[in-house]
Amino acid sequence: MFTIGEFARHGRVSARMLRHYDAIGLLRPDRIDPATGYRYYGAAQLARLNRVIALKDLGFTLQQVRAVVDDQVDADELRGMLRLRRAELEAAMTAAAARLTQVEARLRSIESEGHMPENDVQNKRVPAVRVAEVTSTAPGYQPQDISPVVGPLYEKLFPLLATAGVRPTGPGIARYEDGPDGDGSVVVHAGVTVDAPAGPLGDTGVTVVELPAFEAATIVHRGSMDHVLATEQILARWIEDHRRRPAGYSREVSLECPEDREMWVTELQLPLVG
């Protein structure tokens, strides 16, 4: 038999935690000295303690843990609980990875402050172009809002073009505009250059539109669009330094899109007011 302190050391937990588990009936000591009130535990109880800690670390409540270790949950129900917890943990990991990406983007932007390579920005006339596009709405313009929308749109677009017998003739062009309700949402247009008549492509949901020529401040971004923030802010500083005003969102022209997103090459075209 072990004292509560000894058992805590063997189980790598605190004596305070063991007292709490005793109080709620989750892990009772093998024996309590009636004279002193000291708790004593057996080595066999380490197995139950290990299960309790493992389930607790998975995020289960102590009530759920007690039900599992007391065999009040059958195998099918336990599998369901574990699958649900796995899904929750995967979602949390995905969210954490997205937050880390945005922190890195902000860090890159901060590190680039005061180091604006002026010759990277070009002021030019962008010619008119005809694109076939599909459209959806994102809740905002933050990368974590845009990426989950624009990616699936492109995955949808190319099979629809193949079905309609239309082949791309140039780069992909993503463009954005404010949502109609003034709630901060953004209308996302995922398109690709085509040589086809303007108008709907049958009942595919794809529309061919003529985008007019415009004056733009442009810059080439190299790497994943998750890290575009610093490049976007170079454009912003150039516009202010040259006393110009933007006329909407940057258009994103995909120049190179290999499988490795870090090898992407994208031209940002920010429209300018007259």
Order of alpha helices (4+ residues) and beta strands (2+ residues): beta-alpha-alpha-beta-beta-alpha-alpha-alpha-beta-beta-alpha-beta-beta-beta-beta-beta-alpha-beta-beta
